[in-house]
Amino acid sequence: MPHYLLVHKIVTYPESQDDWIDQWREIRKKAHGDVEWVHSFFDPAEGKLYCEWKAESMESIVKCFPPGSEKQAPVEYSSEIILFDTLWLD
């Protein structure tokens, strides 16, 4: 399955950490079958979220996003990527 990297610019933050976690849980619940949210990295200095996904298409990833998320954390960049795992070198 193809891998994708999405970079989100966080425009507005949820009111609490619990609200943010609830939003992520909503996304996680929708990410099943032909879509897997692998992991994310947050850069607080830049306000950017870097997310790796496995999916058949970019469209299937976008379907996992809750309504209004494009205003809160729009995708600035997306690309199909190739995974290079350093564990393969052992």
N, C-alpha and C positions, 0 to 999 in steps of 0.2 A: 504494500500500500504506500502511496506517496507521502512524503513528509512536507509540512509547510511551516514557515516561520511568519508570524504576524507580529507587527510592532504597533502597539496602541499608545497614543498620547492621552494621558489621563487629564481631562479638562476639568471635571468636577469629581470630587471625592464623596463617597457615601458619608452619612453623618457619623457613623461609628464603624469600628472594625467588624462588629457583628453583622451590620448591614452589608458590608463588602463580602464577608464570608457567605452570607445568605445568597447574594448574587452569584457567587462562584458555584455554590451548590446547585443553583438553578441551571447554570450552564453545564455542569458535570452530569446532571440527570439527563440532559438532552443528548449528551455525547456518548452514544453507544451504537453498536452495530458497525456501520461503515465509517464511524467518526470516533477518534480517541484524542482527548486533550492530554498530551503527554506530560508537560510541565511548563512552568512560567518562571521568569526572573523579573523582578521589579527593580528599577533604577530610580530611587527617590530623588536624587539630585536633578535628573532630567524629567522626572514624572512620566517615565515610559515603562510599559509592560511588554516583555518579549515572550511570546507564547509559541511553543512547538505543538503541532498537531499532526496526527496521522489521519488521512481521509482520502476518499476517492476523488473529491473535488473541493475547491474553495467554497462553492455554493453550499455544500453540505456542512461546512464549518459555520458559515454565517447563519444558517438556520438554528444553530445552538444558542445564539446570542439573544438575550432578553430584549423586549421592546424598549426603545429609548437608549440602548447602550451605545448606539452610533453617535449620540450627542455627548454622553458621559466619557467615552473612551473610543474615539474613532480610530479605525485602522489607518495608520500613516503609510504602512509598507507591508506588502505580503509577497512571498516568493515560495515556489516549490524548491525544496532543498534536498540535499543528499546527506544522510547520516554517516559520519565517520566516527566510530567509537574506538577510542584508544585501547580499550580492553581487547580488541581484535589483535593487537600487536603482541600480546603475551602468548 
